Amino acid sequence: MDQYALALVGAGVTDRVVAGERSVLFDFITLLGRHVWTTTVEDADRFLALQRKRGLAASTIYNKAVVLTGFFDFLTVRYQGDVHALTGHVLAHPIDEFNRPACTDSRASPRVPPTTGEVDTLFTGWRDSLAHKRKFLTAARDYVAASLWRRVGLRIGETVMLDIRDWHPELGEHGKLHVRFGKGSRRRGPKIRLVPAINSADALLGWWLNEVRHQFDDDYANPDAPLFPSERYDSLTGHCERIGHESLRSGLSDAVATWLPAWKGRLTPHGLRHFCASSLYERGMDLKAIQELLGHAWLSTTTSYIHVHSGHIDHAWTTANQRVTARLSEKEH
């Protein structure tokens, strides 16, 4: 297990992913109850069946099967000979074409976001209510974070890890956010990118940093302080801790329940990321530009985020025909 973890670290896999894989493997070994090299396909069958009985999502079960596959690939390639020489046992791969779960594709059930009017209703009500909130600072923080999901499509994990120094108003026309903890592909480390503060995100960040952030604590002048702090203080430093994922999720959930109740329990931070892609596309932004904004490695991923209203295709067809007609008229003249 230690050698496998070391190999993952050597490949650039993050500590969080390594810890997650170790947890899955220890669960499997505990259920196995004997030496790992004696594992059979029936043991994997039993493990995966138990995950289904627990009611886990299909994607979670698929990911656990991927972890088992990677671990036993590692054992077979590196230690098949040693295991056989020491124990006389031939390693068998427990995941095969019969028990391997089908790959779950999120595009099969797309996260269709609310309409532009609905999102405007949500954020207008949320914004107007800030001045009357008993806990203004945390309410404002949750509103600004959610606005970044809506306006520039940040992931919640990227938002949480932003520091004050990551905002560069001097870069470009609108300023840029330095996202240092973007989601990497194939379990590799963070993917870094610069996100332009378009779609009024620059004004929003200016308000946050100039009017609100300094009210949390006196750490606001420290460039390494979190852009979005918690109201809780670190006992060692005396400064605010970094906000967590669940706090931001809860802030959005409460706002949705109040200002957009039809979407209660359905609108998530990732749903607002889908809304950002869809709304920018409807307003004419190029797909390639949206891909770069969201930090996708593949354009096909970006296209799965685009959900347009029923009249969009008709409008695009009419506009295209008008352009063709205009060109033909110019040539005739």
C-alpha positions as CSV (number, residue, x, y, z in Angstrom):
1,M,0.0,0.0,0.0
2,D,2.8,2.4,0.9
3,Q,4.6,1.6,-2.4
4,Y,1.4,2.2,-4.3
5,A,0.8,5.5,-2.6
6,L,4.4,6.5,-3.3
7,A,4.0,5.6,-7.0
8,L,0.9,7.8,-7.2
9,V,2.7,10.7,-5.6
10,G,5.5,10.2,-8.1
11,A,3.0,10.4,-10.9
12,G,1.8,13.8,-9.6
13,V,-1.4,12.6,-8.0
14,T,-2.6,15.0,-5.3
15,D,-2.5,14.0,-1.6
16,R,-6.3,14.3,-1.4
17,V,-6.7,11.7,-4.2
18,V,-4.1,9.4,-2.7
19,A,-5.9,9.5,0.6
20,G,-9.2,8.8,-1.1
21,E,-7.8,5.7,-2.9
22,R,-6.2,4.4,0.3
23,S,-9.5,4.6,2.0
24,V,-11.2,2.6,-0.7
25,L,-8.5,0.0,-0.7
26,F,-8.6,-0.4,3.1
27,D,-12.3,-0.9,3.0
28,F,-11.8,-3.6,0.4
29,I,-9.0,-5.3,2.4
30,T,-11.1,-5.2,5.6
31,L,-14.0,-6.9,3.8
32,L,-11.5,-9.4,2.2
33,G,-10.2,-10.5,5.6
34,R,-7.1,-12.3,4.3
35,H,-3.9,-11.7,2.4
36,V,-4.4,-9.3,-0.5
37,W,-2.6,-11.5,-3.0
38,T,-5.3,-14.2,-2.6
39,T,-8.0,-11.8,-4.0
40,T,-10.3,-13.3,-6.6
41,V,-12.9,-11.9,-8.9
42,E,-15.6,-13.2,-6.5
43,D,-14.2,-10.9,-3.8
44,A,-14.6,-7.9,-6.1
45,D,-18.1,-9.1,-6.9
46,R,-18.9,-9.2,-3.2
47,F,-17.4,-5.7,-2.6
48,L,-19.2,-4.0,-5.5
49,A,-22.5,-5.7,-4.6
50,L,-22.1,-4.3,-1.1
51,Q,-21.6,-0.8,-2.4
52,R,-24.9,-1.1,-4.3
53,K,-26.7,-2.3,-1.2
54,R,-25.5,0.7,0.6
55,G,-27.3,2.9,-2.0
56,L,-24.2,4.6,-3.3
57,A,-24.4,6.5,-6.6
58,A,-23.4,4.6,-9.7
59,S,-20.5,7.0,-10.3
60,T,-19.2,6.4,-6.8
61,I,-19.2,2.6,-7.4
62,Y,-17.6,3.0,-10.8
63,N,-14.8,5.1,-9.2
64,K,-14.2,2.5,-6.5
65,A,-13.8,-0.2,-9.3
66,V,-11.3,2.1,-11.0
67,V,-9.3,2.3,-7.8
68,L,-9.3,-1.5,-7.4
69,T,-8.2,-1.8,-11.1
70,G,-5.3,0.6,-10.6
71,F,-4.1,-1.1,-7.5
72,F,-4.1,-4.6,-8.9
73,D,-2.6,-3.4,-12.1
74,F,0.2,-2.0,-9.9
75,L,0.6,-5.3,-8.0
76,T,0.6,-7.4,-11.1
77,V,3.2,-5.3,-13.0
78,R,5.6,-4.7,-10.1
79,Y,5.2,-7.7,-7.8
80,Q,3.8,-10.7,-9.7
81,G,7.1,-12.4,-9.7
82,D,7.9,-11.6,-6.0
83,V,4.5,-12.8,-4.8
84,H,4.8,-16.0,-6.7
85,A,8.4,-16.7,-5.4
86,L,7.4,-16.0,-1.8
87,T,4.0,-17.6,-1.6
88,G,3.6,-19.8,-4.7
89,H,0.4,-17.8,-5.5
90,V,-0.3,-16.3,-8.9
91,L,-2.0,-12.9,-8.7
92,A,-5.4,-12.7,-10.3
93,H,-7.0,-9.4,-11.4
94,P,-10.3,-9.1,-9.6
95,I,-11.9,-6.6,-12.0
96,D,-12.8,-8.1,-15.4
97,E,-15.2,-7.5,-18.3
98,F,-18.0,-9.1,-16.3
99,N,-18.0,-7.2,-13.0
100,R,-16.6,-3.9,-14.2
101,P,-19.3,-1.2,-13.7
102,A,-20.4,0.8,-16.8
103,C,-18.8,4.2,-17.1
104,T,-21.2,6.8,-15.9
105,D,-21.4,9.8,-18.2
106,S,-22.8,13.0,-16.7
107,R,-23.8,14.1,-20.1
108,A,-26.5,11.4,-20.1
109,S,-28.4,13.4,-17.5
110,P,-27.3,17.0,-18.0
111,R,-27.5,19.6,-15.2
112,V,-29.9,21.8,-17.0
113,P,-29.7,25.2,-15.2
114,P,-32.5,27.7,-14.5
115,T,-33.3,30.3,-17.1
116,T,-31.7,33.7,-17.2
117,G,-34.8,35.3,-15.7
118,E,-34.9,32.8,-12.8
119,V,-31.2,33.4,-12.0
120,D,-31.7,37.1,-12.2
121,T,-34.6,36.8,-9.8
122,L,-32.5,34.8,-7.4
123,F,-29.5,37.1,-7.3
124,T,-31.5,40.3,-7.3
125,G,-33.4,39.2,-4.2
126,W,-30.3,37.9,-2.6
127,R,-28.4,41.1,-3.2
128,D,-31.2,43.4,-2.0
129,S,-31.5,41.4,1.2
130,L,-27.9,41.7,2.3
131,A,-28.3,45.1,4.0
132,H,-30.9,43.6,6.3
133,K,-29.1,40.4,7.2
134,R,-28.1,39.9,10.9
135,K,-24.9,38.3,9.7
136,F,-24.1,40.6,6.9
137,L,-20.4,39.5,6.4
138,T,-21.1,35.8,5.9
139,A,-24.2,36.6,3.7
140,A,-22.1,38.9,1.5
141,R,-19.3,36.3,1.3
142,D,-21.7,33.6,0.1
143,Y,-23.3,36.0,-2.4
144,V,-20.0,37.0,-3.9
145,A,-18.8,33.4,-4.1
146,A,-22.0,32.3,-5.8
147,S,-21.8,35.2,-8.2
148,L,-18.4,34.0,-9.4
149,W,-20.0,30.6,-10.2
150,R,-22.7,32.4,-12.1
151,R,-20.6,35.0,-13.9
152,V,-17.3,33.3,-14.7
153,G,-18.0,29.6,-14.0
154,L,-15.6,28.9,-11.2
155,R,-15.8,25.6,-9.4
156,I,-16.5,25.6,-5.7
157,G,-13.2,24.0,-4.9
158,E,-11.4,26.7,-7.0
159,T,-13.3,29.4,-5.1
160,V,-12.5,28.1,-1.7
161,M,-8.8,28.0,-2.4
162,L,-8.5,31.6,-3.7
163,D,-6.2,33.9,-1.7
164,I,-6.2,37.8,-1.8
165,R,-3.1,37.8,-4.0
166,D,-4.9,35.8,-6.6
167,W,-6.9,38.9,-7.7
168,H,-5.0,40.9,-10.3
169,P,-7.0,44.0,-11.3
170,E,-4.1,45.2,-13.4
171,L,-4.2,42.3,-15.9
172,G,-6.3,42.8,-19.0
173,E,-9.3,44.9,-19.5
174,H,-11.3,43.6,-16.6
175,G,-8.6,42.1,-14.3
176,K,-8.0,38.4,-13.8
177,L,-8.3,35.8,-11.1
178,H,-5.3,33.4,-10.7
179,V,-6.9,30.0,-10.2
180,R,-4.1,27.9,-8.7
181,F,-6.1,24.9,-7.7
182,G,-8.1,24.1,-10.9
183,K,-9.3,20.6,-11.4
184,G,-6.6,18.5,-13.1
185,S,-7.3,15.7,-15.5
186,R,-6.5,12.0,-15.0
187,R,-5.9,12.4,-11.3
188,R,-2.9,14.7,-11.9
189,G,-2.2,17.8,-9.8
190,P,-4.0,21.2,-9.9
191,K,-4.5,22.8,-13.3
192,I,-3.6,26.5,-13.2
193,R,-5.3,29.2,-15.3
194,L,-6.1,32.9,-15.4
195,V,-9.8,33.7,-15.4
196,P,-10.8,37.1,-16.8
197,A,-13.2,38.9,-14.5
198,I,-15.8,39.5,-17.3
199,N,-19.5,39.7,-16.9
200,S,-19.2,42.3,-14.1
201,A,-17.1,40.1,-11.9
202,D,-14.5,42.8,-11.7
203,A,-16.9,45.3,-10.1
204,L,-18.1,42.5,-7.7
205,L,-14.6,41.7,-6.6
206,G,-13.8,45.4,-6.2
207,W,-16.8,45.9,-3.9
208,W,-15.9,42.8,-1.9
209,L,-12.2,43.7,-1.3
210,N,-12.8,47.5,-0.8
211,E,-16.0,47.4,1.3
212,V,-16.4,44.1,3.0
213,R,-13.4,41.7,3.3
214,H,-11.5,43.9,5.8
215,Q,-14.4,43.6,8.3
216,F,-13.7,39.9,8.9
217,D,-10.2,40.5,10.5
218,D,-7.0,42.6,10.1
219,D,-5.5,39.9,7.9
220,Y,-6.9,41.5,4.8
221,A,-3.6,43.2,4.0
222,N,-1.8,39.8,3.9
223,P,-1.7,38.6,0.3
224,D,-1.7,34.9,1.5
225,A,-4.9,35.4,3.5
226,P,-8.0,33.6,2.1
227,L,-10.2,35.7,-0.3
228,F,-13.2,34.1,1.3
229,P,-12.7,33.6,5.0
230,S,-14.8,31.8,7.6
231,E,-16.2,33.6,10.6
232,R,-14.2,31.1,12.8
233,Y,-10.8,32.1,14.0
234,D,-7.6,29.9,14.0
235,S,-6.5,29.4,17.6
236,L,-2.8,29.6,16.5
237,T,-2.8,32.6,14.2
238,G,-5.7,34.5,15.5
239,H,-7.0,35.1,12.0
240,C,-10.0,33.8,10.2
241,E,-9.9,30.3,8.8
242,R,-10.6,29.5,5.1
243,I,-14.2,28.9,4.3
244,G,-15.3,25.4,3.6
245,H,-17.2,23.8,0.7
246,E,-20.3,23.0,2.8
247,S,-20.7,26.5,4.2
248,L,-20.8,28.0,0.7
249,R,-23.2,25.2,-0.5
250,S,-25.5,26.0,2.5
251,G,-25.4,29.7,1.7
252,L,-26.6,29.0,-1.9
253,S,-29.2,26.5,-0.7
254,D,-30.7,29.0,1.8
255,A,-30.9,31.7,-0.9
256,V,-32.5,29.4,-3.4
257,A,-35.1,28.3,-0.9
258,T,-35.9,31.9,-0.2
259,W,-35.7,33.6,-3.6
260,L,-36.2,30.7,-6.1
261,P,-38.2,28.1,-4.2
262,A,-39.0,26.2,-7.4
263,W,-35.4,25.2,-7.6
264,K,-35.0,24.3,-3.9
265,G,-32.8,21.2,-3.5
266,R,-31.9,21.2,-7.2
267,L,-29.7,24.2,-7.9
268,T,-26.0,23.5,-7.0
269,P,-22.8,25.4,-7.4
270,H,-22.0,23.2,-10.4
271,G,-25.4,24.0,-11.8
272,L,-24.5,27.7,-11.8
273,R,-21.3,26.8,-13.6
274,H,-23.5,25.2,-16.3
275,F,-25.6,28.4,-16.3
276,C,-22.5,30.5,-16.9
277,A,-21.5,28.5,-19.9
278,S,-25.0,28.5,-21.4
279,S,-25.7,32.2,-20.8
280,L,-22.3,33.3,-22.3
281,Y,-23.0,31.1,-25.3
282,E,-26.4,32.5,-25.8
283,R,-24.9,36.0,-25.7
284,G,-22.5,35.2,-28.5
285,M,-19.3,34.1,-26.8
286,D,-17.2,31.6,-28.9
287,L,-17.2,28.0,-27.6
288,K,-13.4,28.0,-27.5
289,A,-13.3,31.1,-25.3
290,I,-15.9,29.4,-22.9
291,Q,-13.7,26.3,-22.8
292,E,-10.7,28.4,-21.7
293,L,-12.8,30.3,-19.2
294,L,-14.0,27.1,-17.5
295,G,-10.7,25.4,-17.7
296,H,-11.8,22.4,-19.7
297,A,-9.2,20.2,-21.4
298,W,-11.6,19.1,-24.1
299,L,-14.1,21.2,-26.2
300,S,-16.5,18.2,-26.0
301,T,-16.7,18.8,-22.3
302,T,-17.6,22.4,-22.8
303,T,-20.4,21.5,-25.3
304,S,-22.0,19.3,-22.7
305,Y,-22.4,22.4,-20.5
306,I,-24.3,24.3,-23.1
307,H,-28.1,24.2,-22.5
308,V,-30.0,26.7,-24.7
309,H,-33.7,27.6,-24.8
310,S,-36.0,26.1,-27.4
311,G,-35.9,29.2,-29.7
312,H,-32.1,29.4,-29.9
313,I,-31.7,27.1,-32.9
314,D,-34.4,28.9,-34.8
315,H,-32.8,32.3,-34.0
316,A,-29.3,31.0,-35.1
317,W,-30.7,29.7,-38.3
318,T,-32.5,33.0,-39.1
319,T,-29.4,35.0,-38.3
320,A,-27.2,32.7,-40.5
321,N,-29.6,33.1,-43.4
322,Q,-29.6,36.9,-43.0
323,R,-25.8,36.9,-43.2
324,V,-25.8,34.8,-46.4
325,T,-28.5,37.0,-48.0
326,A,-26.5,40.1,-47.1
327,R,-23.4,38.7,-48.7
328,L,-25.2,37.7,-51.9
329,S,-26.7,41.2,-52.1
330,E,-23.3,42.8,-51.8
331,K,-22.0,40.6,-54.6
332,E,-24.9,41.5,-56.9
333,H,-24.3,45.2,-56.3
